[in-house]
Amino acid sequence: MGYNDRITGAKRYFKANVKINSDGTAAFIYCEDQNKAYNKSLKTGKTDVTPASNDNYVLYSSRLRADKQGVWVTETLTSQRGSAACQS
């Protein structure tokens, strides 16, 4: 059984910051604005347009480490919905 909804509209990503740590890991932090992204039913074609909200600002924080081939791999990823840091 598959999903019956898809995202439509636009998401905005901003305030991206990368820091390389002395232990070889990297911290990648960024914000997402979901205020113009909505669920759309694949069955009915209807879009659920919801009002703008502070909860639609999400702060993501991840820790990455380079593998033996030099490819950065995400070790952890956390998110904070309604982040004040993304609303300023």
N, C-alpha and C positions, 0 to 999 in steps of 0.2 A: 504494500500500500504506500503510495507516495503522498507528498504534501499537496494540499489544495490551495495554498496561498503563495503569492510571490510579492516581492517588494517592488513598488513602482515609485517614481518621483526622483528625488535627488538626495544624496547624503554628502555632507561637506566634511572634509578632514583638514585639520589645521593644528598649529602650535606643535609641530613635530620637533622632537629633540632626541639626539643620540649622544650617548656618553660611553666611551671605551674605558672600562675599569682595569685596574692594575692586575687583576686575577685572570685577564683574558676574556672576560665576559663583556657584553655590551648591554646598556639599558636603553630601551626605545620607548618613548612616551609620546602620545599624541591624543588629540581630541577629535570627537565626531559629533556633528550636528545632524540629528535625525528629524528635525522639525518639518522637512518637506519630503519625507519618505513615508509611504503608506502601504498597508496590506491590500493586495488585490486578489480577489477570489478567482481562481482559474475556472471554477464551475459556473459562476454567474457572470463573471466579468466586471462585477461591481468593486469599486475602490472604497475602502473605509477611511475617509478623510477625517483625521483627528485634529483637535486644536493644538497649537504650539504649546509647549510646556517646558519648564526647566528640567524635567526628567529626560527630555530628549537630548541633553548634552551628556556625552559619555566620555570619561577619561580612561584610556587604555595604557597599561604599563606592562612591558614585557622584558624578560631577560633572555639574551641570546648568547650562544657560544659557537665559535667556528669549529667545524669538524676537521678531520685530517686532510680533506680535500680543499679546505678553505671556505666551505659553504656555511653561512650563518644559519643556525638551527635554533628555533624558539624552545627554551626550556620551561618558561612559565609565562602566562598571560593572565592578567587580572583586569577587571573593568569596574568602574564606579559610575553608576547612573546618577544623573542629577548633580554632577560635579560642578562646584562653584568655580574651580580653576578654568573650566571651559566656557564659562558664561561671561567672562570679563573681556 
